[in-house]
Amino acid sequence: MTATTLFYILIAIITISFIIDNILDALNAKHYNDALPKDLQDVYDDAEYKKSQRYKATNYKFGLLTSTFSLLLTLGFFFFDGFAYVDQIARQLTEHSILITLIFFGIIMLGSDVLTTPFSYYKTFVIEEQFGFNKTTRKTFILDKIKGWFMTIFIGGLILGALTWFYQTTGSTFWIYAWLLITVFTVFVNLFYSRLIVPIFNKQSPLEAGSLRTAISDYANTVGFNLDKIYIIDGSKRSTKANAYFSGFGNEKRVTLYDTLVNDLNEDEIVAVLAHEVGHYKKKHIIFNLATSVILTGFTLYILSLLIENPMLSEALGVTTPSFHIGLIAFGILYSPLSEITGLLMNWFSRKFEYQADNYAKTTFKSEPLITSLKKLSKNSLSNLTPHPAYVFMHYSHPTLLERIKNLRQ
């Protein structure tokens, strides 16, 4: 195989991925106007359903525009030797190999972010605003961008610099040290995400004493679950959409409720949602996902170690000097089909786990409040209630609302 052949293989992977995604999106869009199944007819009234259809259609058209722009930008970068040009800029600024890598990816990521920010702005302040979801101020939008840049520079820079150093000092066994580093980082983030990362973007406060906290504590006691860390997060500062999530494990486990969730649901429904989250913990889904992530990371790094020293990876992107950072770009594209397969497998497990968590909530609390909460959350986010099965298979980490309701009523 020549570098030219590899170049066109990379182009084919990118293009085929774009085509498949857009075929799935188009198939899904054909179902936007389907009649609602009997079990879901009480989610929307006629006006709300028409609004949800407009929201879905608007997002579909906007998604087509953004994905096409991204494809053209990527192909342009390939055909006009963009990677070689950025590599040359980095090498002109320094001769230090680790700094070259950091500058290279810094330019790529900053350039990409600058070019895509107008789309993000339009999505937030036009589409989400039009349909009544947006609560983000322009100040918050800008601050989120700046905070995101600093986190990427600090955390991403440290990890990327360490990976480069491991490669330069240990050669083909670098993947073992890289795996250990990423594993420690992943476990650390899973443990302390809510304590260290979330406060950078949101305010959290313990759920105050009252009937809701009492109801939650009473449920937790019935299932022998220590749930003393319950927090409310100010999700309403950005959107009207609601959410809840479980984070950490051991002494660091906590449940976080969006303030929009607390406002939208009654007490029984909130307890039912928490019972679902407790189900994930009791069924060890969090540990499974963490362990699987660590294993897949190790596998990916091992495959990377087998290919990264091949100069053809750099040559395919127009860089004659074999470079770790250029090889990472080429490898990331080559590996993406395998990543899609593992992603499909993880989605299958995730949908299975959602059923298990629903069943746990049904058997330890009640099914009806969970059903009504799911309906309310779907209504308030104008969710697609009639997705195409192929789209669900490829993209959904949760079963559809109809499938979950049928399962809860069994």
BELNOR-V387854 format. One record per pair of residues at least 12 apart in sequence whose C-alpha atoms are under 8 Angstrom apart, sorted by the first residue. I is the first residue (numbers start at 1). J is the second residue. If there is no record, write none. Layout:
# BELNOR-V387854
i=[I I]
j=[J J]
This chain:
# BELNOR-V387854
i=[2 3 3 3 3 4 6 6 6 7 7 10 10 10 11 13 13 13 14 14 15 18 18 22 24 24 25 25 27 27 28 28 28 29 29 29 31 31 31 32 32 32 32 32 32 33 34 36 36 37 39 39 40 40 40 43 43 43 43 44 49 51 51 52 52 52 53 55 55 56 58 59 66 78 81 81 83 83 83 83 84 84 84 86 86 86 87 87 87 89 90 90 98 98 98 99 101 101 101 101 102 102 102 104 105 106 124 132 133 133 133 133 134 134 134 135 135 135 135 135 136 136 136 137 144 147 147 159 162 163 164 166 172 172 173 174 175 175 175 175 175 176 176 176 178 179 179 179 179 183 186 186 187 190 190 191 191 191 191 191 192 192 193 193 194 194 202 202 202 203 203 204 204 204 204 205 205 205 206 206 206 206 207 207 207 212 215 215 216 216 219 219 219 223 227 227 228 229 229 229 230 230 230 230 231 231 231 231 232 232 232 232 233 233 233 233 234 234 234 235 235 235 236 236 236 240 240 241 241 241 241 241 242 242 242 242 242 242 242 243 243 243 243 244 244 244 244 244 245 245 246 246 255 264 265 265 268 269 269 269 269 270 272 272 272 272 272 272 273 273 273 275 275 275 275 275 276 276 276 276 277 278 279 279 279 279 279 280 280 280 280 283 283 285 304 307 308 308 308 308 309 309 309 310 311 311 313 313 313 313 314 314 314 316 317 344 344 344 346 347 347 347 347 347 347 348 348 350 350 351 351 351 351 354 354 355 355 355 358 358 359 359 362 367 367 368 371 371 374 375 378 385 385 385 387]
j=[312 312 313 315 316 316 312 313 316 316 317 330 333 334 75 333 334 337 71 333 71 67 71 64 390 391 60 391 388 391 387 388 391 56 57 60 386 387 388 53 56 57 384 386 387 53 386 385 386 402 402 405 375 385 402 375 376 378 379 379 382 131 382 382 383 384 384 131 382 384 127 127 119 317 317 318 317 318 319 326 317 318 319 104 107 108 100 104 319 104 103 104 161 164 165 161 161 164 324 325 157 160 161 325 325 153 136 240 239 240 241 381 238 239 240 236 237 238 239 240 237 238 239 238 201 200 201 182 178 178 324 178 305 306 305 305 298 301 302 304 305 298 301 302 301 294 297 298 301 294 290 294 290 247 248 247 248 249 252 253 248 252 247 248 247 248 233 234 235 233 234 231 232 233 234 231 232 233 229 230 231 232 230 231 232 267 267 271 271 274 271 275 365 364 254 255 254 253 254 255 254 255 256 257 254 255 256 257 256 257 258 259 256 257 258 259 258 259 260 258 259 260 258 259 260 260 380 260 261 377 380 381 258 259 260 261 264 377 381 257 258 260 261 256 257 258 261 273 257 277 277 278 274 376 373 376 369 369 370 372 373 373 361 365 366 367 369 370 361 370 373 357 360 361 364 365 357 358 360 361 357 357 356 357 358 360 361 353 354 356 357 356 357 353 331 331 324 327 328 331 322 324 327 322 323 327 326 327 330 331 326 327 330 330 330 393 394 395 397 393 394 395 396 397 398 393 397 397 398 396 397 398 399 398 399 399 404 407 404 408 407 408 408 408 409 408 405 408 401 401 401 400 401 402 400]
